Amino acid sequence: MSNPLLGVFYHWLGGLASASFYIPYRAVRKWSWETYWLVGGFFSWIIAPVTLAVCLVPGLWDLIASAPGKSLGWAVFFGAMWGVGGLTFGLTMRYLGIALGMAVALGFCAAFGTLVPPLFAGELGKISGTPSGLVILAGVLACLLGIGVSGLAGMSKEKELSSEQKAATVKEFNFGKGMLVATFSGVMSSCFAYGLAAGKPLADLTKSSLLAHGRSDLWQNLPVLVVVLWGGFATNFVWCVVLNLRNRSAHEYINLPRTAVAEISAAEGLMLSAAPEEKSIRTTSVASTRVGPAPLLRNYLFSALAGVTWYLQFFFYSMGQTRMGKYEFSSWTLHMASIIIFSTLWGIVLHEWKGTGLRTHVLIAIGLAMLVSSTAIVGYGNYLGAGH
């Protein structure tokens, strides 16, 4: 049963969860990036999706086993490709901050994830031939323009603040490296939308089963999330284990005593342009220190909280998608716009824009207004498409 207004609300909840998931990681102490990312990932990609799907979908494993193998294979594949983007997604915030990092990465993610699936399916022309479809496409355009304005705000911040001011709020701020990582991350992260589209046969099977059991079809996409996230988990697991071995950080999971070595971050592992002399300096300075025991219980709890919060974005996304009617492809735009809205607000709360001038603040306000408007426009287009 379609209800676009309720769908928009669910997408806003998902956006809030996505924009907030990285906050608990800030409370993790004395763990390398790869350690807390993998611990949180177990909850994001395995524990939370399977637990909720088992609780809400009767016969979960039977449904997955009865879905077309080709559909499942593509869902896992696109999940793995999304995983490549997800590996660098956290680094966009590391180099650009939460507000700018998410705006740039999700701008590319929104464009590719929204328009490519209907274009590939040959439905974009049909969508643009209806009044409701045109309204939705106008909302997508408003979203992309809003993301662009948010990016301009970040560029304005780059010009206004000194290196010391940037480092005070984002310790490793690096606009050039951050933009390169964000672009790559955004394009690859859009593969999640392709994975969900590939898993539609499983969603249809689940919907029929839920209705037959007298359950709500609101949960029909949960099994698809389980499958797509298998692929995402595989990519992230392999890379984090590689970093654990290379950085000798595997001891951090159980607090074995060890002299600290230089952390070769995921960025330096993927971005080959990092200066060799810079790496040498970091290695020398870090390797000479001793690291005390990490607060294991605290780290596991906050990593778990971050991981579950991350999964909730797609839990609510899957609910919102079921209520958007025949133009469910627009869900991706709503999701991306909501994430950027709330990540920008988080950036304000965390003082990432402190010290910037009137021009930057005006751009932030315009970008936010356009993104909020885009969610209203897309929601109204789906409302018209539902025959209201």
N, C-alpha and C positions, 0 to 999 in steps of 0.2 A: 504494500500500500504506500503510495507516494505521499510525501508531506515535506516539500522543499524547505519550508521555514524551520521545521524541526531538524531537517538535514543540515542546514546552515549552523544551527546551534551545536549539533554534534561535532561538526567540523571545527567550530571555534574551541570546543573543549579539547579536541585533538591538537589544535595549534598551540593551545596553552601548555599542554603536556610536553610537546616537542620543544617549545621555546624554553621550558623550565628544566629539562632532564639533565643538562650539564651542570646546573647549580650544585647538586650534592657532591659532584666530583671535586669541587673546590674545597671540600672538607676532608678529603683524603690526604693522609700525611705519609711521607717517606716511601711512596710507591712510584715506580716508573709508569709512564703513560701506558705502555703495553700491558702492564699488570692490572691496573684498575679498569682499563678498557675491556679486557677479556673477562674479568670477573663480572663486571656489569653486563657484558654481552651474554653471558650464560643466562642471566635473568631476562634480558631483552629478547633473545632469539630462540631460547629453548624453554625455560621454566615457565615464564608468564604466558606465552601463546599456547603452549600445550595444556597448562593447568586450566585456563579459562575456557579453551575449546572443549576439553573433556567434561567440564562442569556444565556447559551450556548447549552442547551438541550431542545428542544421543548417537552412539555408534560411530564415533569419530573415525576410528581406524578402518572400519568397514567401508565408510564413505570414501576415504582416501584410496583404499585398495581398489574400489570399483570405478574410480575416475579414469579417463583415457590416459594411457601411459605417455603419449606424446605431449598432452597438455601439462602433465605433471613435470615432465622433463624440461619443457620451456620455462615453467614457473620457477624451477630450481635454478636453471641457467641464468635467468634474468635476476633472480635473487642474488646469485654470486656476483654478477656484474654490478648490481647495486652495492654489494659489499665492498667492492673496490672503491666506489665513490664514498661510502660510509667511512672507510679507513681515513680518508683525508678530510672528512667533514668536520671532525673535531679540531683539525689543524687550522681550518679557516678562522675559528674563534680564537685559536692560540695566537695567530699572526695578525688578525684584523679586529678581534673583539667580537662579542656576541652580536651586537646590532649590525655592523657592517658585514661581518663574515656571513651571517645567515642571509642578509639581503642579496649579496652577490651570488652566493652558491644557489640559493633557492630561486633566484631569478632565472637562471639557466634551467634549473630543475623544473620550474613551473612551465616554461615555454615548451620544452621537449616532452615532459610528461603529460601535458594537457593535449597538445595538438597532434603529436605523432600517432598515438593509438587510433583515433578516428580517421586520420589521414591514411594510415596503413590499411585500415579496414574499408577504405573507399566511402566513408560516410560523411566526410567533411562538407562535400557539395550539397548533400541532402539536408544537413543541419543548417547550412547558410541559406537554404531556400525557404525557411519558415520564419515568421516573425519572432517566435520564441527563441529559435536557434540564433537569430541575429542579435537578440538582446544578450544571450549568453556569451556570444563571441565578443560583443562590446564589453561585457564584464571582464572577459579574459584579457582584452586589450588594456582596459583600465588597470588591471592587476599588474601587467607587465610594465606599464608606464609608471605605476606607483613604485615598483621595484627599482626601475631606472632612476627615479627621483631619490629613492633611499640610497642608491649607489652614489649619486651626486653629492648627497649629504656627507657620505664617507670620504669622498675625494676632497670636499671642502674642509673637513676635519683634518685631513692629511696636510693641507696647505697652511692651516691656521696654527696648529700645535707644534711646539718644539719636540725634539726627540725625547727630552726628559719628561715632558708632559704626557706624551703617548705611553712611555714606559711605565708611568705611574699607575695607569689604569689597565693597560695591556702590556705586560712585561716584555713580551717578545714581538712587539708590533713591527711588522715588515710589510709595507704596502705592496711592493712588487712581488715578493714571494707569495704573499697571502692571496693576491688576485689570481696568480697562476694556479695555486692549489684550489681556490674557490671555483674557478672555471671548470677545471677537470672534475672536481667533486660534484658540481651541479649537473653536468652532462651525464656522468655515470650514475648519479643517484636517481635520475629520472627513470632508470630501468625498473625501479620498484613498481611504477605504474604499468609497465609492460608485463611484469610478472603477475600482477593482479588480473590484467586482461587475459593473459594466457591461462589462468586458473579458473576462468568463468564456467567451464563445464562442471568443475567440482562444486562451485557455488550453486549452480542450478540443481545439482543432485542434492546438495545440502538443504536447499530451500524446500524441495519436494518432501524430503524426509522430515524436516521440522514441522511443516504443515500437517503431515500425516500423523505426527505425534502430538498434535495440538499445541505446538510451540510457536513462538513468534519467529518470523523470517528475518528479524533484525540481526540474527547471528549467522546468516548464511555464508558470510565471507571469512569467518574465523578459521575454518579448515584451510582455506587458501593461504591465509597468513602463515599458518604453521609450515606449509610446504615452501613458500617463497623464502621464509626466514631460515630454512635449512641451508639454502644456497648462501645467504648472507652470513650465516654462522661459519660455514666452511671457509670462506675467504678470510674473514676476520680472525678465525682461530689459527689458520696457517701463518698469517703475517705476524700475529702477536707472539706465537711460539718462536718464530724466526728471530724476532727482536729479543725475546727472553734469552735465547741461546747466545745471540751475538753480543748483547749487553750484559750477560751474566746476571740477569735480574730474576731468574726463576726462583731463587731462594726467598724472594719477597713474599711469596704466597704463604710460607710457614715460618718466616723470620729466622732462617739460618744465618749465623754471623758471617759477614764477608766484608772485605774492604770494598768501598764503592768504586765503581768504574764509570767512565763517561757514558752518559745516556745518549745513544745515537737515536734521535727521535725518529718517528715515522716520517716526518718531513724530510729529514736528511737522508733517510733511506730511499725515499722516492724522488726527491729533488736533487738531481745529480750536479746541479750548478753551484751547490754550497762550496764556499772557498775552503781548500784543504788546510790553509794556515789557520783559519778560524776553528776548524775541527781540532787541530793539533793543540791550540791554546786551551780549548775547553777540556780536552782529554787530560792535559797536564794538571789543570787546576782542580778538576773534580776527582781524579784518581788518587790524589794525595790525602783525601779526607776519609774519616771513618763515619759510618752511618749507624746510628743507634737503632734499636728495635722499633719497628713500626707498630702503631696501635692496631693490631689485627682485627679485633672485633669492630672497632669504629670504622675501619676501612672497608670491611666486608659489608657492614650495614649500609654505609653511604653509597657504596658501589651498587649494592642490590637495589637501593631506593632509586638511584639514577637509572638502572636498567629497567625496572618495572615502569617508572615514569615514561621512559622512552617508548616502551611497548604500548602504553595507553594511548599514544597518539594514533596508532593504527587501529587499536580497538575501537576508539570513537570514530575514526575515519571509516572503518568498515560499516559501522552503524549508520553514519551519515550517508554513505553511498547508496544504501538500500532505500533511502527515502527521497532521492533526487529525481526519480522518475526516469523517463527515456533518455535524458541527457546526463547520465551518470558520469560521463567523461569529465564534466565540469567540476566534479568533486576534487580533482587534483589541484585546480586553481584555487578553490576555496581553502583547501588544506595549506597550500603554500602561502596564500595571503594571510591566513590566520597565524601561521608560524611567525611570519615577519612582523606582523602587528605586535604580537606579544614579545618577540625577541627585542624589538625596538624599545618597548616599554621597560624590559629588563635592563637594557643598556642605559636607559635614563636612571633607573633605580640604582644601578651599580656605578653611576657617575662616569660612564665611558665617554660622554659628550661634554664633560666638565671642561671649561676653559675655551669653548668654541664661541664664535660670534653670532650675531643676529642672522646672518645669511644662512649659516648651517642650521640654526634652530628653525628657520622658516622652511627650509628644505625638508627637515625631519617632519614638521607638521603637515606639509603638503603631501609628502609620501604616505604618512599614516592615513590622512583623510582619503586619498585615492584608493588605498588598499581596503579601508573599511567600506568605501563606496562600491568597490568591485565585488565584495562579497554580497552586498545588497542587490546589485544588478544581476549577478549570476543567480542568486536565489529567486529573484523576481522572474527571470527568464524561465527557470525550471517550474515556477508556479504557473506561468502562462502555458507551458508545455504540458502540464498535468490537466489542462482543460478548465482551469478556474476562470 
